[in-house]
Amino acid sequence: MTATPTVARRRLGGPQSLALLVAGCFFMENLDSTIVTTAAPSIARDFAVDAASVGVAITAYVMTVAILIPVSGWLADRFGSRRILLVAIALFTLASVACALSQGLGVLVIARIVQGIGGAMMVPVGRMTVLRATSKENLIKAVATLTWPALVAPIIAPFLGGLLTTYASWHWIFLVNLPLGAIGFVAAFLIVPGPEADPQSEHVPTPPDWLGLSLTSVGIAALVWATTLLTLTPVDVVQTIASAVVGLVLIGLAVRHVLTTARPFVDLRLLRIPTYRVTLSGGSLYRFVVSSVPFILPLLFQGAFGWTPVEAGSAVLFLFAGNLAVKPTTTWLLRTFGFRRLLVAAHLVGVACLVAMAFFHPSTPFVLIVVVLIVSGAARSVGFTAYNTITYADVEKVQMTGANVLDSTVQQIAIGSGIALGAVAIAAGSALARGTASGGSFAYDFAFLAVAAILLIALIPAWRLAPDAGGGLTARK
């Protein structure tokens, strides 16, 4: 009698259905990372605070997700991926409602922290569930499905946030998660396999390394906070330096602890795997740069071109058009050209597009802007998919939990810090243009050239990949 529900769950929960469900959860989490940005002035007016103060709501969310990601792997092993994913979706959805009902900035920040707790569990646990249920030959297809939220959400967030805030109210940027979360919870209950279908249900989780976890979490929080301080005007130099130093020292102590303890919370020996090491170095820099572009573009269009928020957000959607156009071909591209060639091409095309964006001016034909954005979107889609796929090319099943937790943490920090990179680059450009005859767009021109230089540096690890790297996934000899 007890076998019937298990069979039903297995029938409903094929690898592709599971990947689609997790991708939907990722979309909610990624969308809420940046959607508050366009609504900040409206929130500030309602709460009678300065608009810059609302930035703490964004920081609280990103920091919570980054800090708690390392805990999620152990929770999944200890209590089961299905149970943790259900709790994460419910917590994220209820916290979204609390955000919408907030009557003050303090309450909003607390609700965002709770929302970040749910998001921190959804990100790595959901991906780990898909990776465990997917065979090596189907890994490219599964990872391609999981990649689209990280590509789409940051792009449509400025447009959607501006649209909802302008024609409804800022509360709806959180309320849209209510129906999505309800659907996701029901789907997860029906699709995600229970412990009896989990190939690692017999796995005994490593006891929590609370010292290593504490050092890592506080160190990450300090570094994220230091990055956030760089986006504020004026910059509190003393607090920024102090926070950065504390973060680096704690991370250094955490690395030393992890390398010397018998049973670390995260196994850094995974970095001995060449493909995995490339992803955490060049891949993180790639995400760092690419995540800054959807932040810089709307500011350029509004600050230098004089466009409305809706017009600026609509233009950024052409990045999504490029993502969407190339997505059906990514598997074929990987199997035809291999990971190394495709990653090098994605970097070089991305650099070229960023340099082209540095020459955007109010007189630039709109058609030319659209072409550059579409090509840039296609390049970022190929790069994201290639990096996300090759990450686990040589990782064994028993190493998957640790690899997933470490990769998810680094990804979240890179993506969250990408916004800060854009803000810092614009501020630096403004400082250089101060007192000169440079036009209003110089700050943005400088920002694009600066991030293009970083993206070029990120090419080095990909260039050093073996020509046949990831060949086991693409069946290339």
C-alpha positions in Angstrom: 0.0 0.0 0.0 2.8 2.4 0.7 4.4 1.9 -2.7 1.8 3.7 -4.6 2.7 7.3 -3.7 6.3 6.6 -4.4 5.5 5.3 -7.9 3.3 8.3 -8.5 6.0 10.7 -7.4 8.6 9.0 -9.7 6.2 9.1 -12.6 5.5 12.8 -12.1 9.0 13.7 -11.2 11.1 13.0 -14.3 14.5 14.7 -14.5 13.2 17.4 -16.9 10.1 18.1 -14.9 12.3 18.4 -11.8 14.7 20.7 -13.5 11.8 23.0 -14.7 10.4 23.1 -11.1 13.8 24.1 -9.6 14.4 26.6 -12.4 11.1 28.3 -11.4 12.3 28.5 -7.8 15.6 29.9 -9.0 13.7 32.5 -11.0 11.9 33.8 -7.9 15.1 33.9 -5.9 17.1 35.7 -8.6 14.3 38.2 -9.4 14.0 39.3 -5.8 17.8 39.9 -5.6 17.5 43.1 -7.7 13.8 44.0 -8.3 13.8 46.2 -5.2 16.3 48.6 -6.9 13.7 50.3 -9.2 11.1 50.5 -6.4 13.5 52.1 -3.8 12.3 55.7 -4.3 8.6 54.7 -3.8 9.4 52.6 -0.8 11.4 55.5 0.7 8.5 57.9 0.3 6.1 55.5 2.0 8.5 54.9 4.9 9.6 58.6 5.1 13.3 57.7 4.8 16.1 58.6 2.3 16.0 56.5 -0.8 19.6 55.4 -0.3 18.6 53.9 3.0 16.4 51.3 1.2 19.6 49.8 -0.1 19.9 48.0 3.2 16.9 45.9 2.2 18.8 44.6 -0.8 22.0 44.1 1.2 20.2 42.1 3.9 18.7 39.7 1.3 22.0 39.1 -0.6 24.0 38.7 2.6 21.6 36.3 4.1 21.6 34.1 1.0 25.4 34.1 0.7 25.9 33.4 4.4 23.4 30.5 4.8 24.1 28.6 1.5 26.9 26.5 3.2 24.3 25.3 5.8 21.9 24.1 3.1 24.0 21.1 2.0 24.1 19.7 5.5 20.4 20.3 6.0 19.5 18.5 2.8 21.7 15.5 3.8 20.3 15.5 7.3 16.6 16.0 6.7 16.2 15.1 3.0 16.3 17.4 -0.1 12.5 17.1 -0.7 11.6 18.3 2.8 14.1 21.1 2.9 13.0 22.4 -0.6 9.3 22.4 0.5 10.2 24.4 3.7 12.3 26.8 1.6 9.5 27.5 -0.9 7.0 28.0 1.9 9.3 30.3 3.9 10.3 32.4 0.8 6.6 32.8 -0.2 5.4 33.8 3.3 8.3 36.2 3.8 7.4 37.8 0.5 3.9 38.6 1.8 5.5 40.0 5.0 7.6 42.3 2.8 4.6 43.6 1.0 2.8 44.2 4.3 5.7 46.0 5.9 4.9 49.4 7.4 8.5 50.5 8.1 12.1 50.0 6.9 13.1 47.9 9.9 10.2 45.5 9.4 11.0 45.2 5.7 14.7 44.4 6.4 13.7 41.6 8.9 11.2 40.2 6.3 13.9 40.3 3.7 16.3 38.4 5.9 13.7 35.7 6.4 13.1 35.7 2.6 16.9 35.3 2.2 16.8 32.2 4.5 14.3 30.6 2.2 16.3 31.6 -0.9 19.5 30.3 0.5 18.0 26.8 0.8 16.2 26.9 -2.6 19.4 27.7 -4.5 21.8 24.8 -3.7 19.3 22.2 -2.5 17.2 22.5 -5.6 20.2 22.2 -7.9 21.6 19.3 -5.9 18.3 17.5 -6.2 18.4 17.8 -10.0 22.1 16.8 -10.2 21.5 13.7 -8.2 18.6 12.7 -10.3 20.3 13.4 -13.7 22.6 11.0 -15.5 25.9 12.3 -17.0 24.6 12.1 -20.6 21.6 14.4 -19.7 23.6 16.8 -17.6 23.9 19.5 -20.3 20.2 19.6 -20.9 19.4 19.8 -17.2 22.0 22.5 -16.5 20.8 24.5 -19.5 17.3 24.5 -17.9 18.7 25.6 -14.5 20.7 28.4 -16.2 17.9 30.5 -17.6 16.7 32.1 -14.3 20.2 33.6 -13.6 20.1 35.0 -17.2 16.5 36.2 -17.3 15.7 37.5 -13.8 18.3 40.2 -13.5 17.4 41.5 -17.0 13.6 41.7 -16.6 13.8 42.9 -12.9 14.4 46.6 -13.8 11.5 46.6 -16.3 9.1 44.6 -14.1 10.0 46.6 -11.0 9.4 49.8 -12.8 6.2 48.6 -14.4 4.7 47.4 -11.2 5.8 50.4 -9.2 4.5 52.9 -11.8 1.1 51.3 -12.6 0.3 49.5 -9.3 2.5 50.0 -6.2 5.8 48.7 -4.9 4.0 46.1 -2.8 3.3 44.1 -5.9 7.0 43.4 -6.5 6.7 41.0 -3.5 3.1 39.9 -3.9 3.8 38.4 -7.4 5.7 35.7 -5.5 2.5 34.5 -3.7 0.9 32.6 -6.7 4.3 31.5 -7.9 5.2 30.1 -4.5 1.9 28.3 -4.1 2.2 26.6 -7.5 5.9 25.8 -6.8 5.0 24.2 -3.4 2.3 21.9 -4.9 4.6 21.0 -7.8 7.5 20.2 -5.5 5.3 18.0 -3.3 4.3 16.0 -6.4 7.5 16.0 -8.4 10.5 16.0 -6.0 11.5 12.4 -5.1 11.3 11.4 -1.5 14.2 9.9 0.5 13.3 6.4 -0.8 14.1 7.5 -4.3 17.2 9.5 -3.5 20.4 7.7 -4.5 22.1 9.1 -1.5 19.4 8.5 1.1 21.7 6.0 2.8 24.4 8.7 2.9 25.5 9.7 6.4 26.0 13.5 6.5 29.2 14.9 7.8 28.7 16.4 11.3 28.5 20.2 11.1 31.8 21.9 11.3 30.4 24.8 13.2 33.8 26.6 13.6 34.6 26.5 9.9 31.0 27.5 9.1 31.0 30.4 11.5 34.4 31.8 10.3 33.2 31.5 6.7 29.7 33.0 7.2 31.0 36.0 9.2 33.8 36.5 6.7 31.5 36.4 3.8 29.1 38.8 5.5 32.0 41.3 6.2 33.2 41.2 2.6 29.7 41.6 1.2 29.1 44.5 3.6 32.4 46.1 2.5 31.3 45.8 -1.1 28.0 47.4 -0.3 29.6 50.3 1.4 31.5 51.1 -1.8 28.2 51.8 -3.5 27.2 54.5 -1.0 27.9 58.2 -1.4 30.0 59.4 0.4 32.0 56.3 1.0 32.9 55.6 4.6 36.5 54.7 4.0 37.4 53.6 7.5 34.4 51.3 7.9 34.9 49.9 4.4 38.5 49.1 5.0 37.8 47.7 8.4 35.0 45.5 7.1 37.2 44.2 4.2 40.1 43.5 6.5 37.9 41.6 9.0 36.4 39.6 6.1 39.7 38.7 4.6 41.2 37.7 7.9 38.2 35.5 8.8 38.2 33.9 5.3 41.9 33.2 5.7 41.4 31.6 9.0 38.4 29.6 7.6 40.6 28.3 4.7 43.3 27.3 7.1 40.8 25.5 9.3 39.2 23.7 6.4 42.5 22.5 5.1 43.7 21.2 8.5 40.6 19.7 10.1 39.7 16.1 9.6 36.1 16.6 8.6 35.6 20.1 7.2 32.2 21.5 6.3 33.4 22.3 2.8 36.1 20.2 1.1 38.5 22.6 -0.7 40.3 19.6 -2.1 37.6 19.7 -4.8 39.7 22.6 -6.3 42.2 20.0 -7.4 39.7 19.1 -10.1 40.8 21.3 -13.1 37.4 21.9 -14.6 35.9 22.7 -11.1 38.8 25.0 -10.3 38.3 26.9 -13.6 34.7 27.5 -12.8 35.3 28.9 -9.4 38.0 31.3 -10.7 37.3 32.4 -14.2 33.6 31.5 -14.0 33.1 33.6 -10.9 34.8 36.6 -12.5 32.6 36.1 -15.6 29.4 36.1 -13.5 30.8 39.1 -11.5 31.1 41.2 -14.7 28.1 39.9 -16.6 25.8 40.6 -13.6 26.8 44.3 -13.6 25.6 45.0 -17.1 21.8 44.9 -16.5 22.5 47.4 -13.6 24.6 49.8 -15.6 22.4 49.9 -18.8 19.2 51.3 -17.2 21.2 54.0 -15.4 22.8 55.0 -18.7 19.5 55.1 -20.5 17.9 57.2 -17.8 20.8 59.3 -16.5 22.5 60.1 -19.8 19.8 59.6 -22.4 16.8 60.9 -20.5 14.7 57.9 -21.0 11.8 56.9 -18.7 12.2 53.9 -16.4 9.8 51.9 -18.5 11.7 52.8 -21.7 15.0 51.9 -20.1 13.7 48.6 -18.8 12.2 47.8 -22.1 15.6 48.3 -23.9 17.3 46.0 -21.4 14.9 43.2 -22.5 16.8 42.9 -25.7 19.5 41.2 -23.7 16.8 38.6 -22.9 16.0 38.3 -26.6 19.7 37.3 -27.2 19.5 34.8 -24.4 16.3 33.3 -25.7 17.5 33.2 -29.3 20.7 31.2 -28.6 19.3 29.0 -25.9 18.1 26.2 -28.2 21.5 25.9 -29.8 23.7 25.8 -26.7 23.7 22.0 -26.4 24.7 21.7 -30.1 27.3 24.4 -29.7 28.9 22.6 -26.8 29.0 19.2 -28.6 30.3 20.8 -31.8 33.0 23.1 -30.5 33.7 21.9 -27.0 33.8 23.8 -23.8 37.2 25.6 -24.2 36.5 27.1 -27.6 33.0 28.2 -26.6 34.1 29.8 -23.3 36.9 31.7 -25.1 34.4 32.9 -27.7 31.8 33.9 -25.1 34.5 36.0 -23.3 35.8 37.7 -26.4 32.3 38.5 -27.8 31.3 39.8 -24.4 34.4 42.1 -24.2 33.6 43.4 -27.7 30.0 44.2 -26.8 31.0 46.0 -23.6 33.5 48.1 -25.5 30.7 48.9 -28.0 28.4 49.9 -25.1 31.0 52.4 -24.0 30.3 54.3 -27.3 26.6 54.4 -26.8 25.3 58.0 -26.8 21.9 59.7 -27.2 22.6 60.1 -31.0 23.4 56.3 -31.4 20.8 54.7 -33.7 18.4 52.6 -31.6 18.8 49.7 -34.1 22.5 49.6 -33.4 21.9 49.5 -29.7 19.4 46.6 -30.1 21.9 44.6 -32.2 24.7 45.0 -29.6 22.4 44.1 -26.7 21.1 41.0 -28.5 24.6 39.8 -29.3 25.7 40.5 -25.8 22.7 38.5 -24.4 23.6 35.6 -26.6 27.2 35.6 -25.5 26.2 35.7 -21.8 23.8 32.8 -22.3 26.4 30.6 -23.9 29.0 31.5 -21.2 26.6 30.9 -18.3 25.5 27.5 -19.7 29.1 26.4 -20.5 30.4 27.3 -17.1 27.5 25.8 -15.2 27.7 22.6 -17.1 31.4 22.0 -17.0 31.5 22.7 -13.2 30.4 19.1 -12.4 31.9 17.4 -15.4 34.5 15.6 -13.3 32.9 15.7 -9.9 31.9 12.3 -8.5 28.5 11.6 -7.1 29.8 11.3 -3.5 31.4 14.8 -3.9 28.3 16.4 -5.4 27.0 17.9 -2.1 30.2 19.6 -1.2 30.9 20.8 -4.7 27.4 22.2 -5.0 27.5 24.1 -1.7 30.9 25.7 -2.5 29.9 26.6 -6.1 26.5 28.0 -5.0 28.1 30.2 -2.4 30.7 31.6 -4.8 28.1 32.2 -7.5 25.8 34.1 -5.1 28.6 36.3 -3.9 29.7 37.0 -7.5 26.3 37.8 -8.8 25.4 39.9 -5.8 28.7 41.8 -6.0 28.2 42.5 -9.7 25.7 45.3 -8.9 28.3 46.8 -6.6 30.9 46.5 -9.3 28.7 48.6 -11.7 28.0 51.2 -9.0 31.7 51.5 -8.1 32.7 51.8 -11.7 30.2 54.5 -12.4 31.2 56.4 -9.3 34.9 56.2 -10.4 34.0 57.5 -13.8 32.0 60.4 -12.3 35.0 61.2 -10.1 37.3 61.3 -13.2 34.9 63.4 -15.2 34.5 66.0 -12.3 35.9 69.4 -13.2 36.3 68.5 -16.9 34.3 69.2 -20.0 33.3 65.5 -20.4 29.8 64.8 -21.3 27.2 63.2 -18.9 27.8 59.7 -20.4 31.5 59.6 -19.5 30.9 57.8 -16.2 29.0 55.0 -18.0 31.6 54.9 -20.8 34.3 54.4 -18.2 32.2 51.8 -16.3 31.8 49.6 -19.4 35.5 49.8 -20.3 36.4 48.9 -16.7 34.2 45.8 -16.6 35.4 44.9 -20.1 39.0 44.8 -18.8 38.0 42.6 -15.9 36.1 40.2 -18.3 39.3 40.0 -20.4 41.3 39.0 -17.4 38.6 36.3 -16.6 39.4 34.8 -20.0 42.8 33.5 -18.8 41.5 30.4 -16.8 39.2 29.4 -19.7 42.0 29.8 -22.2 44.1 27.4 -20.1 41.5 24.7 -20.1 42.5 21.4 -21.8 41.1 21.2 -25.4 39.2 18.1 -24.5 37.9 19.4 -21.1 34.3 18.2 -20.5 34.5 15.8 -23.4 32.7 13.1 -21.3 29.6 15.3 -21.3 29.6 16.2 -25.0 30.8 12.8 -26.3 33.6 14.6 -28.1 36.9 12.7 -28.7 
